[in-house]
Every structure is written in structure tokens, then in C-alpha cells.
């Protein structure tokens, strides 16, 4: 134990002998100056090598961001322009569709009017053809009736008079008188039915 106690006293004395100098970091000594030199060298190293690289990376990143913002702005402007062009094209297409629809309706009206006019003209033509045919048939019937009535009148008058009326001129005169009487009656009846 004695040895241990002595050993402790030696250590205490050694620490006291070097204890003349205090370990106060505020008081400059050789290590303090060395620390300042190392600190300044580290700052110089950082300022010359590290900070320029970091600054270059930061500037590059800022330029990239700026470029992306400009690209986004251009893209937005192009999108707005494309949207405007699309809306203009859509409006133009709608106007064109409206114009074509109006032209089609006008053309349809014109075609209908032409078809009506053609139908009317065809109907009138058919009516005229039928009227002409009826007039021709009427003339034929009148001629046929005139001939038959003339013969009937002649035979009737021959029977009534008991004389021979074979004289051609007299026969014609008698038939014409009788027919004009019948024609007047037929015309009067046709006027009444019309």
C-alpha cells in the first residue's frame, strides 16, 4: 500500500510541476497559433477548391431551374397558343358547318321547288293531253252520232213522209238541221254539268 500511495504522490507532484502552465484555451501558446494556421489553411482550401465547386454546382442548378422555368413558360405559351388555335379552328369549323347546312337547306328548297314545278308542268301537260284526247274522242263520237242520227232521221222521215228522199242535197240539209239541233242540246247539257 505504501507503494501505491507513493506512486500517487509522484503522479501528483508531476502534475503540479507541469501545472505551472495552465490549460486555459483563451491564453495563446504554440498550439493555439498552430490551430489558427491550420484553420486559415482549411479556410483557404475551402475557399479555393470546395466553395467554387459548390458555387458552380449551385449556379448550374440555378441555371437548370431557370431553364426549366423558361421551358415551362414557353410550353405554357405554346399550349395557350395551341388551345387558341384549336378554339379558332373549332369556331371556323362550326361556321363552315353552319354555312354548309344553310347552303344544303337552300339547295333542298330549290330542288323541292324545281320538283314541284316539274310535277305541276307534267300534271298540266297530262291534263292537256287528256283534254285533247277527250276533245278528239268527242269529235269522233259526234261524227259517229251525226252519221247514225242522220241515217236514223232519214229512215224515220222516209217512213213518215212515205216518199223517197234520196236526193243527196236534200238529205244533207235535213241531217245538218237535225244535228245542229242536237249539237245545241249537247252543248247546253255540257254547260249545265260543268
C-alpha positions in Angstrom: 0.0 0.0 0.0 2.8 2.1 0.6 4.0 1.7 -2.8 0.6 2.7 -4.2 0.5 5.8 -2.1 3.9 6.7 -3.2 3.1 6.2 -6.8 0.1 8.5 -6.4 2.2 11.2 -4.7 4.7 11.0 -7.6 2.0 11.5 -10.1 0.6 14.4 -8.2 4.0 16.0 -8.0 4.5 15.6 -11.7 1.2 17.1 -12.5 2.0 20.0 -10.2 5.4 20.6 -11.8 3.8 20.8 -15.2 0.9 22.7 -13.6 2.8 25.9 -13.7 1.3 26.4 -17.1 -2.5 26.4 -17.1 -4.6 24.7 -19.8 -6.6 27.8 -20.5 -7.6 27.8 -24.2 -8.0 31.6 -24.1 -4.4 32.2 -23.4 -2.3 31.9 -26.7 0.5 29.4 -26.7 2.2 27.4 -29.5 -0.7 25.1 -30.2 -3.1 28.0 -30.4 -1.1 29.6 -33.2 -0.8 26.3 -34.9 -4.5 25.8 -34.7 -5.0 29.3 -36.2 -2.7 28.4 -39.1 -4.5 25.1 -39.7 -7.8 26.9 -39.5 -6.7 29.6 -42.0 -5.3 26.9 -44.4 -8.6 24.9 -44.2 -10.5 28.2 -45.0 -8.1 28.9 -47.9 -8.5 25.3 -49.1 -12.3 25.6 -48.8 -12.4 29.0 -50.5 -10.1 27.9 -53.4 -11.3 24.3 -54.0 -14.6 23.4 -52.3 -16.6 26.6 -52.4 -16.0 27.3 -56.1 -17.1 23.8 -56.9 -20.2 24.1 -54.7 -20.9 27.6 -56.1 -20.5 26.2 -59.6 -22.9 23.3 -58.8 -25.4 25.8 -57.2 -25.1 28.1 -60.2 -25.6 25.2 -62.6 -28.6 24.1 -60.6 -30.0 27.6 -60.6 -29.4 27.8 -64.4 -31.1 24.4 -64.8 -34.1 25.6 -62.7 -34.2 28.9 -64.7 -34.1 27.0 -68.0 -36.8 24.7 -66.7 -38.9 27.7 -65.7 -38.3 29.3 -69.2 -39.2 25.9 -70.9 -42.3 25.6 -68.7 -43.2 29.2 -69.6 -42.6 28.5 -73.3 -44.6 25.3 -73.1 -47.4 27.1 -71.3 -47.4 29.8 -74.0 -47.3 27.2 -76.8 -50.1 25.3 -75.1 -52.1 28.5 -74.8 -51.4 29.3 -78.4 -52.3 25.7 -79.5 -55.5 26.0 -77.4 -56.3 29.3 -79.0 -55.6 27.8 -82.5 -57.8 24.8 -81.6 -60.6 27.1 -80.5 -60.3 29.2 -83.6 -60.3 26.1 -85.8 -63.3 24.8 -83.9 -65.1 28.1 -84.3 -64.2 28.2 -88.0 -65.4 24.6 -88.4 -68.7 25.4 -86.7 -69.1 28.5 -89.0 -68.4 26.3 -92.0 -70.8 23.6 -90.8 -73.5 26.3 -90.4 -72.8 27.7 -93.8 -72.9 24.3 -95.4 -76.1 23.5 -93.6 -77.7 26.7 -94.8 -76.5 26.0 -98.4 -77.9 22.5 -98.2 -81.3 23.8 -96.9 -81.3 26.4 -99.7 -80.4 23.8 -102.2 -83.1 21.4 -100.8 -85.6 24.2 -101.1 -84.6 24.9 -104.7 -84.7 21.2 -105.6 -88.2 20.9 -104.0 -89.3 24.0 -105.9 -88.0 22.5 -109.1 -89.6 19.2 -108.4 -92.9 20.9 -107.7 -92.6 23.0 -110.8 -91.8 19.8 -112.9 -94.7 18.0 -111.3 -97.0 20.9 -112.0 -95.8 21.1 -115.5 -96.2 17.4 -116.0 -99.7 17.4 -114.5 -100.7 20.3 -116.7 -99.2 18.5 -119.7 -101.1 15.4 -118.8 -104.3 17.3 -118.3 -103.8 19.0 -121.7 -103.1 15.6 -123.4 -106.2 14.2 -121.7 -108.3 17.2 -122.7 -107.0 16.9 -126.3 -107.8 13.2 -126.3 -111.3 13.8 -124.9 -111.9 16.6 -127.5 -110.7 14.2 -130.3 -112.9 11.4 -128.9 -115.8 13.8 -128.6 -115.4 14.9 -132.2 -115.2 11.3 -133.2 -118.3 10.4 -131.2 -120.1 13.5 -132.6 -119.2 12.5 -136.1 -120.3 8.9 -135.4 -123.5 10.2 -133.8 -124.1 12.6 -136.7 -123.8 9.8 -139.1 -126.0 7.4 -137.2 -128.5 10.1 -136.3 -128.6 11.2 -140.0 -129.3 7.7 -141.1 -132.0 7.3 -138.4 -133.5 10.6 -139.2 -133.5 9.8 -142.9 -135.2 6.4 -142.4 -137.6 8.0 -139.9 -138.5 10.8 -142.2 -138.8 8.4 -145.1 -141.3 6.4 -143.2 -143.2 9.4 -142.0 -143.4 11.1 -145.4 -143.7 7.9 -147.4 -141.8 9.5 -150.0 -138.4 8.8 -151.2 -135.9 11.4 -150.1 -133.0 10.1 -151.9 -131.9 13.4 -153.2 -128.4 14.0 -151.7 -128.7 17.7 -151.3 -132.0 17.5 -149.5 -130.7 14.7 -147.3 -127.7 16.7 -146.2 -129.8 19.7 -145.5 -132.1 17.7 -143.3 -129.2 16.0 -141.4 -127.4 19.3 -140.8 -130.5 20.9 -139.4 -131.2 17.9 -137.2 -127.5 17.8 -136.0 -127.3 21.5 -135.2 -130.4 21.0 -133.1 -128.8 18.0 -131.3 -125.4 19.9 -131.0 -127.1 22.8 -129.4 -128.8 20.4 -126.9 -125.5 18.6 -126.2 -123.6 21.9 -125.6 -126.4 23.1 -123.3 -126.2 19.8 -121.3 -122.3 20.0 -121.2 -122.6 23.6 -119.9 -125.0 22.6 -117.2 -122.8 19.7 -116.0 -119.7 21.8 -116.0 
